[in-house]
Amino acid sequence: MKDHLRAGVTIFGLLALLSGVVYPSLVTLVAQGLFRYQANGSVIVRDGKPVGSELIGQPFDDPRYFWGRPSATGPTPYNAASSTGSNLGPTNPALLDAIRDRVEAIRKAHPDQTGPVPVELVTASGSGLDPHISPAAAEYQVARVAKARGLSVDAVRRLVAAHTEGRTFNVLGEPRVNVLRLNLALDDKAERER
């Protein structure tokens, strides 16, 4: 019995050391050595101050900015400590009402648009933190942003095109636009033109 207990405690100690100290330390060293930017949250810094993460959406509601996907996190939108979807099923009246209200608000903000509203402008992602929209969702907003900023539609379209990311490894996912990066580019353009 004493030998079994000693062997069990020894194995437990070794596994605790390997999985609780050695492995996390190794992963941290590799991440900080090779992927420092990503390992530390992909934080975008401007003028020495963090303005947001490439990986977490932010609420934009000013007409001068592109808007991202709605967020279902609580108690506040885009709360990274509470990443979650709404968990409302597709036939739930509360979800249908929320989408109907969002479509109405989007149409009101974009009176010149007559086509269908891109789905990601009215539905939250599974995490509630999606920082990207599709190129179609960006295009839907181009006229509003151009008008609010006093820019030409073509100038804003060029910025969208410059900030459209392709598929990962040319096969995974869909083309996408990082809303924070695009909005920062708009601010940079306005700053340069002053």
C-alpha positions in Angstrom: 0.0 0.0 0.0 2.8 2.4 0.9 4.5 1.7 -2.4 1.3 2.4 -4.4 0.8 5.7 -2.4 4.3 6.8 -3.1 4.0 6.0 -6.8 0.7 7.8 -7.0 2.0 10.9 -5.3 5.2 10.9 -7.4 3.1 10.6 -10.7 0.7 13.3 -9.5 3.7 15.6 -8.7 5.4 15.0 -12.0 2.1 15.6 -14.0 1.4 18.7 -12.0 4.9 20.0 -12.6 4.7 19.2 -16.4 1.1 20.5 -17.0 1.1 23.3 -14.5 4.6 24.8 -14.8 6.7 23.4 -17.7 4.0 23.4 -20.5 2.5 26.9 -19.6 6.0 28.3 -19.3 7.1 26.9 -22.7 3.9 28.1 -24.4 4.4 31.6 -22.9 8.0 31.8 -24.0 7.2 30.7 -27.6 4.2 33.1 -27.8 6.1 36.1 -26.4 9.2 35.3 -28.5 7.5 34.6 -31.8 4.0 36.1 -31.6 4.4 39.0 -29.1 1.7 41.3 -30.8 -0.9 38.5 -31.0 -0.1 37.0 -27.5 -0.7 40.4 -25.9 -4.1 40.9 -27.5 -3.3 42.5 -30.8 -3.7 45.9 -29.3 -3.5 48.9 -31.7 -1.6 51.8 -30.2 -1.9 55.4 -31.5 0.1 58.3 -30.0 1.2 56.0 -27.2 -2.3 55.1 -26.1 -4.2 51.9 -26.8 -7.2 52.5 -29.0 -8.5 48.9 -29.2 -7.8 45.4 -30.2 -7.9 44.0 -33.8 -9.7 41.0 -32.3 -12.5 42.6 -30.4 -15.3 44.7 -31.9 -16.1 48.1 -30.6 -19.3 50.1 -30.6 -19.4 52.8 -33.3 -22.6 54.7 -33.8 -21.3 58.1 -35.1 -22.3 58.5 -38.8 -18.7 59.4 -39.6 -17.6 55.9 -38.8 -18.3 52.4 -40.2 -20.5 50.4 -37.9 -19.7 46.8 -37.0 -21.9 43.9 -36.1 -24.3 44.3 -33.1 -23.1 42.7 -29.9 -25.1 40.5 -27.6 -22.7 40.6 -24.7 -23.9 41.9 -21.4 -24.1 44.0 -19.4 -22.5 46.2 -22.1 -21.9 45.6 -25.8 -18.5 44.2 -26.9 -17.7 43.1 -23.3 -14.8 40.7 -23.7 -15.2 39.4 -20.2 -18.7 38.2 -21.2 -18.3 36.8 -24.7 -21.6 35.2 -25.7 -24.4 35.2 -28.2 -27.9 36.0 -27.3 -28.9 32.3 -27.3 -32.2 33.3 -28.9 -33.4 30.7 -31.4 -34.3 31.7 -35.0 -38.1 31.5 -34.3 -37.9 33.4 -30.9 -40.1 36.5 -31.1 -37.5 38.6 -29.1 -34.8 37.8 -31.7 -37.2 38.6 -34.6 -38.2 41.9 -32.9 -34.6 42.9 -32.3 -33.6 42.2 -35.9 -36.7 44.1 -37.2 -35.7 47.1 -35.0 -32.1 46.9 -36.2 -33.2 46.8 -39.9 -35.4 49.8 -39.4 -32.5 51.8 -37.7 -30.1 50.8 -40.5 -32.5 51.8 -43.2 -33.2 55.1 -41.4 -29.4 55.8 -41.3 -29.0 54.9 -44.9 -32.0 56.4 -46.8 -30.2 56.2 -50.2 -29.9 52.4 -49.9 -32.7 50.4 -51.4 -31.1 47.0 -51.5 -31.2 44.4 -48.8 -29.4 45.2 -45.5 -26.3 42.9 -45.1 -27.1 40.3 -42.5 -24.1 41.1 -40.2 -25.3 44.6 -39.7 -28.4 43.4 -37.9 -27.4 40.1 -36.3 -24.9 39.5 -33.5 -22.1 37.0 -33.9 -21.8 33.9 -31.7 -19.2 35.6 -29.5 -20.7 39.1 -29.6 -17.2 40.4 -30.2 -16.7 40.1 -34.0 -14.4 42.9 -35.2 -15.1 42.4 -38.9 -17.8 43.0 -41.4 -18.1 41.8 -45.0 -17.1 44.1 -47.9 -20.8 44.2 -48.8 -21.6 45.6 -45.3 -18.9 48.2 -45.7 -20.1 49.1 -49.2 -23.6 49.6 -47.7 -22.3 52.3 -45.4 -19.9 54.1 -47.8 -22.3 56.8 -48.9 -23.3 57.7 -45.3 -19.6 57.8 -44.1 -18.6 59.9 -47.2 -21.4 62.4 -46.7 -20.8 62.7 -42.9 -17.0 63.3 -43.5 -17.3 65.5 -46.6 -15.3 63.0 -48.6 -16.0 61.6 -52.1 -17.7 58.2 -52.3 -14.7 57.0 -54.4 -12.2 58.1 -51.7 -14.1 56.1 -49.1 -14.4 53.1 -51.4 -10.7 53.1 -51.9 -10.1 53.0 -48.2 -12.5 50.1 -47.9 -10.7 48.3 -50.7 -7.3 49.0 -49.0 -8.6 47.5 -45.7 -10.3 44.4 -47.2 -8.5 41.3 -46.0 -8.7 38.2 -48.2 -9.4 34.7 -47.1 -6.9 33.2 -44.7 -4.3 31.2 -46.7 -6.6 32.0 -49.7 -9.0 29.3 -48.6 -10.4 29.8 -45.1 -13.2 32.1 -44.3 -14.5 35.0 -46.4 -13.0 38.4 -47.3 -13.6 40.8 -44.5 -13.0 44.3 -43.3 -11.6 45.1 -39.8 -13.9 48.0 -38.6 -11.5 49.5 -36.2 -8.6 49.6 -38.7 -10.9 51.1 -41.3 -12.2 53.8 -38.9 -8.6 54.6 -37.8 -7.7 55.0 -41.5 -10.6 57.4 -41.9 -9.3 59.5 -39.0 -5.8 59.4 -40.4 -7.1 60.7 -43.8 -9.1 63.5 -42.1 -6.0 64.4 -40.1 -3.8 64.6 -43.2 -6.3 66.7 -45.1 -6.5 69.4 -42.4 
